[in-house]
Amino acid sequence: MKSTMGIILTGGKNDRLKELAELRSSTAVPVGGKYRMIDFVLSNMVNSGITNIGVLTQYSFRSLMDHLGSGKEWDLDRRNDGLFVFPPYLSGEHSGWYQGSADAMYHNITFLKRSFEEYVIVAQGNCVYKMMFDKILDYHVEKNADITIVYRNMGDFPEEELQYMGVMKVDEQEKVVDFKEKHKSPTSAICSMGIYILKRELLISLLEECASHGKYDFVKDVLINKLNVLNIYGYEFEGYWRNISTINAYYRINMEMLNPQIRHQLFEQHGRVYTKVKDEPPAKYNEEAIVKNSIVADGCIVEGEVENSVLFRGVTIKKGSVVKNSIIMQGSIVDEEVKINHLIIDKGVIITKGINLEGTTTFPVIISKNTVV
């Protein structure tokens, strides 16, 4: 895909992720034992042969920039093309000043104008999926579309979470005839995946038009506003896709990664998922350890029982402790004789001896970063 460049949008603050996104962008939230959310879309672009990629950061971007670095892990530390990370000016300690996705792209429009690729893939960075973009570009050209929106039928998704997505209607030719963004009463389960393909020159003109009229949002002010003006088509994706829109969605994503079929889709098909490499020793299991159906990352020490859980790098589970249906992030310690079930534990947390904590599948207990319980 030499004629295609990529733009990854990281969005603003997501209050629905509570403590997990309080000090980090939602695209930098850890997932699956050693990854960050942005790793998936970035790896998809690299695996599709896209080597000119811009990341537009906004809220609490320091963690994200540290993770991305020079782009070396994605083979994007190049003299020509490569990875370009664009931080915003700051209006406060953590918040960027972009007023929407179109505003973010417009203020970095020089990146678009200095590039030479014919097409642009614009994608959200807070989704988990594996996709090759070649077929979508072929479809876009075949349809003679101005814009192609990738969508998925989310009939298998909790209905209350559809209100946080863009829902669409398409006709028999797959042309988009209706689009509602984050509607309180969604009338369709056909949801936009936040992936758009269009010509670079068209994107530049649309962004300049938005700016001239004081418009800021790409979905509301471009896609929805231009439904009857441009040829906007939908492309159905049938593979695994999840959007980290809420705490429940985040918990479910990690638990679904324990399913071998989903792991195969995400990590074995269509190339690797690349991430920042950290040198850690292999996980260590003592004689007393019992581990069932779990993801255990490098550097972990397990002396207790772990079941249906995700342990990130350097987690310690001490003797006599039982961890079930939980997500424990980097460097956290679960002391002896602890029992936890349905928890999300952020980085650097210490659960002291004898503590018993239990949430539910729909209301997992969240322990904030660097807390001692």
C-alpha positions as CSV (number, residue, x, y, z in Angstrom):
1,M,0.0,0.0,0.0
2,K,2.7,2.5,-1.1
3,S,0.0,5.0,-2.1
4,T,-1.5,5.2,1.4
5,M,-0.6,7.1,4.5
6,G,-2.1,6.7,8.0
7,I,-3.5,9.1,10.6
8,I,-4.3,7.8,14.1
9,L,-6.6,9.9,16.3
10,T,-6.2,9.5,20.1
11,G,-9.1,11.6,21.2
12,G,-9.7,13.5,24.4
13,K,-10.4,12.5,28.0
14,N,-12.7,9.5,28.4
15,D,-14.5,9.9,31.8
16,R,-16.2,6.5,31.4
17,L,-12.9,4.8,31.9
18,K,-12.6,6.3,35.3
19,E,-9.3,5.8,37.1
20,L,-7.7,4.0,34.1
21,A,-7.7,7.1,31.9
22,E,-7.3,9.7,34.6
23,L,-3.6,10.1,34.0
24,R,-3.2,8.5,30.5
25,S,-4.8,8.7,27.1
26,S,-7.3,5.9,26.4
27,T,-5.1,4.8,23.6
28,A,-2.2,4.3,26.1
29,V,-4.3,2.1,28.4
30,P,-2.5,-1.3,28.9
31,V,-4.3,-4.4,27.5
32,G,-3.6,-8.1,27.1
33,G,-0.6,-8.5,29.3
34,K,2.0,-6.4,27.6
35,Y,0.3,-4.2,24.9
36,R,-1.2,-0.7,24.8
37,M,-4.5,0.0,22.9
38,I,-2.7,1.9,20.1
39,D,-0.5,-1.1,19.3
40,F,-3.3,-2.7,17.4
41,V,-4.1,0.0,14.8
42,L,-0.4,0.9,14.5
43,S,0.5,-2.7,13.8
44,N,-2.4,-3.1,11.4
45,M,-1.0,-0.2,9.4
46,V,2.6,-1.5,9.4
47,N,1.5,-5.0,8.5
48,S,-0.5,-3.5,5.5
49,G,2.7,-1.8,4.3
50,I,1.9,1.8,5.4
51,T,5.1,3.5,6.5
52,N,4.0,7.2,6.8
53,I,1.9,7.5,9.9
54,G,1.0,10.5,12.0
55,V,-0.4,10.1,15.6
56,L,-2.4,13.1,16.8
57,T,-2.2,13.2,20.6
58,Q,-4.3,15.2,22.9
59,Y,-5.2,14.3,26.5
60,S,-2.4,13.2,28.9
61,F,-0.1,12.3,26.0
62,R,3.2,11.9,27.9
63,S,2.7,8.2,28.6
64,L,1.7,7.6,24.9
65,M,4.7,9.4,23.6
66,D,7.0,7.5,25.9
67,H,5.5,4.2,24.6
68,L,5.8,5.1,21.0
69,G,9.3,6.6,21.2
70,S,10.9,6.8,17.8
71,G,8.7,4.0,16.4
72,K,11.6,1.6,16.4
73,E,9.5,-1.4,17.5
74,W,7.2,-0.9,14.5
75,D,10.2,-0.4,12.1
76,L,9.1,3.2,11.7
77,D,12.4,5.0,12.8
78,R,13.2,5.9,9.2
79,R,14.9,8.7,7.4
80,N,12.1,8.9,4.9
81,D,8.5,8.5,6.1
82,G,8.2,6.8,9.5
83,L,6.2,7.6,12.7
84,F,5.3,11.2,13.5
85,V,3.8,12.1,16.9
86,F,2.1,15.5,17.1
87,P,1.4,16.8,20.6
88,P,-0.9,19.7,21.1
89,Y,-0.4,23.0,22.8
90,L,-1.5,22.7,26.4
91,S,-4.3,24.7,28.0
92,G,-3.9,23.0,31.4
93,E,-1.7,20.4,33.0
94,H,-3.2,17.5,31.0
95,S,-5.6,18.8,28.4
96,G,-4.9,19.6,24.8
97,W,-6.7,22.5,23.0
98,Y,-8.1,20.6,20.0
99,Q,-11.8,21.0,19.9
100,G,-12.5,17.9,17.8
101,S,-11.1,15.3,15.4
102,A,-11.3,17.7,12.4
103,D,-9.7,20.5,14.4
104,A,-6.8,18.1,15.4
105,M,-6.2,17.2,11.8
106,Y,-6.5,20.7,10.5
107,H,-3.9,22.0,13.0
108,N,-1.5,19.4,11.6
109,I,-2.5,19.9,8.0
110,T,1.1,20.6,7.0
111,F,1.8,16.9,7.6
112,L,-0.9,16.0,5.0
113,K,0.3,18.6,2.5
114,R,3.9,17.6,2.7
115,S,3.1,13.9,2.2
116,F,2.7,12.5,-1.3
117,E,0.5,9.4,-0.9
118,E,-2.8,9.4,-2.8
119,Y,-5.0,7.9,0.0
120,V,-5.3,8.4,3.7
121,I,-6.6,5.9,6.3
122,V,-7.9,7.8,9.3
123,A,-8.4,5.5,12.3
124,Q,-9.2,5.7,16.1
125,G,-6.4,4.4,18.3
126,N,-8.5,3.0,21.1
127,C,-9.8,-0.2,19.5
128,V,-8.7,-3.9,19.5
129,Y,-8.8,-5.7,16.2
130,K,-6.6,-7.2,13.5
131,M,-7.1,-6.0,9.9
132,M,-5.3,-5.7,6.6
133,F,-6.3,-2.5,4.9
134,D,-5.5,-3.6,1.3
135,K,-8.9,-5.1,0.6
136,I,-10.7,-2.1,2.0
137,L,-8.7,0.2,-0.4
138,D,-9.5,-2.1,-3.3
139,Y,-13.2,-1.9,-2.3
140,H,-13.0,1.9,-2.0
141,V,-11.5,2.2,-5.5
142,E,-14.0,-0.3,-7.0
143,K,-17.0,1.6,-5.6
144,N,-15.6,4.9,-6.8
145,A,-16.3,6.2,-3.3
146,D,-15.3,9.5,-1.9
147,I,-15.2,8.2,1.6
148,T,-15.4,4.6,2.8
149,I,-16.4,3.9,6.5
150,V,-15.5,0.5,7.9
151,Y,-18.3,-0.9,10.1
152,R,-19.2,-4.0,12.0
153,N,-22.6,-5.4,13.0
154,M,-22.5,-5.2,16.8
155,G,-25.6,-7.3,17.4
156,D,-23.6,-9.4,19.9
157,F,-22.7,-6.3,21.9
158,P,-24.5,-5.0,25.1
159,E,-27.2,-2.6,23.9
160,E,-26.4,0.0,26.5
161,E,-22.9,0.4,25.1
162,L,-24.1,1.1,21.5
163,Q,-25.0,4.6,22.6
164,Y,-21.3,5.4,22.8
165,M,-20.7,4.5,19.2
166,G,-21.6,5.9,15.7
167,V,-24.5,3.8,14.3
168,M,-25.2,3.7,10.6
169,K,-27.7,2.5,8.0
170,V,-26.6,1.3,4.5
171,D,-28.6,0.5,1.4
172,E,-28.3,-2.6,-0.8
173,Q,-25.3,-1.1,-2.6
174,E,-23.6,-0.4,0.8
175,K,-24.0,3.3,0.5
176,V,-24.4,5.0,3.8
177,V,-27.8,6.6,4.0
178,D,-27.9,7.5,7.7
179,F,-25.4,8.1,10.5
180,K,-25.9,9.0,14.1
181,E,-23.1,9.7,16.5
182,K,-23.4,8.5,20.1
183,H,-27.2,8.5,20.0
184,K,-29.0,7.8,23.3
185,S,-31.5,5.5,21.5
186,P,-29.6,3.7,18.7
187,T,-31.9,2.3,16.0
188,S,-29.2,0.1,14.5
189,A,-26.5,-2.3,15.5
190,I,-24.4,-1.4,12.5
191,C,-21.6,0.6,14.1
192,S,-18.8,2.6,12.6
193,M,-15.3,1.3,13.6
194,G,-13.9,4.8,13.4
195,I,-11.9,3.8,10.3
196,Y,-12.2,6.0,7.1
197,I,-10.5,5.9,3.7
198,L,-10.4,8.8,1.4
199,K,-8.1,10.7,-0.9
200,R,-5.5,12.9,0.7
201,E,-6.4,15.9,-1.4
202,L,-10.1,15.5,-0.5
203,L,-9.3,15.3,3.2
204,I,-7.3,18.5,3.0
205,S,-10.1,20.3,1.3
206,L,-12.7,19.0,3.7
207,L,-10.6,20.1,6.7
208,E,-10.1,23.6,5.2
209,E,-13.8,23.9,4.6
210,C,-14.5,22.9,8.2
211,A,-12.1,25.4,9.6
212,S,-13.5,28.2,7.5
213,H,-16.9,27.6,8.9
214,G,-15.8,27.1,12.5
215,K,-16.5,23.4,12.5
216,Y,-14.4,20.9,14.5
217,D,-15.7,17.4,14.4
218,F,-14.9,15.0,11.6
219,V,-17.9,12.7,12.1
220,K,-20.6,15.4,12.7
221,D,-19.3,18.1,10.5
222,V,-17.9,16.1,7.6
223,L,-19.4,12.6,7.4
224,I,-22.9,13.4,8.6
225,N,-23.1,16.8,7.0
226,K,-21.9,15.4,3.6
227,L,-24.0,12.3,3.4
228,N,-26.1,13.7,0.5
229,V,-23.2,15.4,-1.2
230,L,-20.4,12.8,-1.3
231,N,-20.4,9.1,-2.2
232,I,-19.9,7.6,1.2
233,Y,-19.9,3.8,1.4
234,G,-19.7,1.3,4.1
235,Y,-17.4,-1.7,4.2
236,E,-18.4,-4.6,6.6
237,F,-15.8,-6.1,8.8
238,E,-16.7,-9.5,10.3
239,G,-13.7,-10.2,12.5
240,Y,-13.2,-9.5,16.2
241,W,-13.4,-5.8,17.1
242,R,-13.9,-4.0,20.4
243,N,-13.9,-0.3,21.3
244,I,-12.6,0.6,24.7
245,S,-15.6,2.9,25.5
246,T,-16.3,2.0,29.1
247,I,-14.8,0.1,32.1
248,N,-17.0,-2.9,31.3
249,A,-15.8,-2.9,27.7
250,Y,-12.2,-2.8,28.9
251,Y,-12.7,-5.6,31.3
252,R,-14.5,-7.7,28.7
253,I,-11.8,-7.2,26.1
254,N,-9.1,-8.6,28.4
255,M,-11.3,-11.5,29.4
256,E,-12.1,-12.3,25.8
257,M,-8.4,-12.5,25.0
258,L,-8.3,-15.6,27.1
259,N,-10.4,-17.3,24.4
260,P,-8.0,-19.2,22.1
261,Q,-10.0,-18.4,19.0
262,I,-9.9,-14.7,19.7
263,R,-6.1,-14.8,20.5
264,H,-5.6,-16.6,17.2
265,Q,-7.4,-13.8,15.3
266,L,-5.5,-11.0,17.1
267,F,-2.0,-12.4,17.4
268,E,-1.5,-15.0,14.8
269,Q,-3.3,-13.9,11.7
270,H,-2.1,-11.1,9.3
271,G,1.2,-10.4,11.0
272,R,2.3,-9.6,14.5
273,V,1.1,-7.1,17.0
274,Y,4.2,-5.0,17.8
275,T,4.7,-3.1,21.1
276,K,7.5,-1.5,23.1
277,V,10.0,-4.1,24.1
278,K,11.1,-4.3,27.7
279,D,13.8,-6.7,28.8
280,E,12.3,-8.9,31.5
281,P,13.2,-12.4,32.7
282,P,10.6,-15.2,31.9
283,A,7.7,-15.7,34.3
284,K,8.6,-17.8,37.4
285,Y,6.2,-20.4,38.8
286,N,7.0,-21.9,42.2
287,E,6.0,-25.4,43.2
288,E,2.8,-24.2,44.9
289,A,1.6,-22.2,41.9
290,I,-1.6,-23.2,40.1
291,V,-2.4,-21.3,36.9
292,K,-5.4,-21.9,34.7
293,N,-6.5,-20.2,31.5
294,S,-4.6,-17.0,32.1
295,I,-2.2,-14.6,30.4
296,V,1.0,-14.3,32.4
297,A,3.6,-11.8,31.1
298,D,7.4,-11.7,31.5
299,G,8.9,-11.0,34.9
300,C,5.9,-12.3,36.9
301,I,6.4,-14.4,40.0
302,V,3.5,-16.7,40.8
303,E,3.4,-18.7,44.1
304,G,-0.4,-18.7,44.5
305,E,-3.4,-19.6,42.4
306,V,-4.3,-17.7,39.2
307,E,-7.4,-18.5,37.1
308,N,-9.1,-16.7,34.2
309,S,-6.9,-13.6,34.7
310,V,-4.4,-11.3,32.9
311,L,-1.1,-10.5,34.6
312,F,1.1,-7.8,33.2
313,R,4.9,-7.6,33.4
314,G,6.5,-8.0,36.8
315,V,3.4,-8.9,38.8
316,T,4.0,-10.9,42.0
317,I,1.3,-13.3,43.4
318,K,2.5,-14.6,46.8
319,K,1.7,-17.9,48.6
320,G,-1.8,-18.8,49.6
321,S,-3.4,-16.1,47.4
322,V,-6.2,-16.7,44.9
323,V,-6.6,-14.5,41.9
324,K,-9.7,-15.1,39.7
325,N,-11.2,-13.2,36.8
326,S,-9.0,-10.2,37.3
327,I,-6.6,-7.9,35.5
328,I,-3.4,-6.9,37.3
329,M,-1.1,-4.4,35.7
330,Q,2.6,-3.9,35.7
331,G,4.6,-4.2,39.0
332,S,1.7,-4.8,41.3
333,I,2.1,-7.2,44.3
334,V,-0.6,-9.4,45.8
335,D,0.6,-10.4,49.2
336,E,0.0,-13.8,51.0
337,E,-3.5,-15.1,51.8
338,V,-5.3,-12.6,49.6
339,K,-8.5,-13.5,47.7
340,I,-9.5,-11.3,44.8
341,N,-12.2,-11.8,42.1
342,H,-13.3,-9.5,39.3
343,L,-10.8,-6.8,39.9
344,I,-8.9,-4.3,37.7
345,I,-5.7,-3.4,39.5
346,D,-3.6,-0.6,37.9
347,K,0.2,-0.3,37.9
348,G,2.3,-0.4,41.1
349,V,-0.5,-1.5,43.5
350,I,0.1,-3.5,46.7
351,I,-2.7,-5.7,48.1
352,T,-1.6,-6.4,51.7
353,K,-1.9,-9.8,53.5
354,G,-5.3,-11.3,54.1
355,I,-7.3,-8.8,52.1
356,N,-10.5,-10.2,50.4
357,L,-11.9,-8.1,47.5
358,E,-14.7,-9.1,45.1
359,G,-16.5,-7.4,42.3
360,T,-18.8,-8.7,39.6
361,T,-18.5,-9.2,35.8
362,T,-20.6,-6.1,35.2
363,F,-19.1,-4.0,38.1
364,P,-15.4,-5.0,38.5
365,V,-13.6,-3.3,41.4
366,I,-10.9,-0.8,40.2
367,I,-7.8,-0.1,42.3
368,S,-6.0,3.1,41.2
369,K,-2.3,3.3,40.3
370,N,0.3,3.1,43.1
371,T,-2.4,2.4,45.8
372,V,-1.7,0.3,48.9
373,V,-4.8,-1.7,50.0
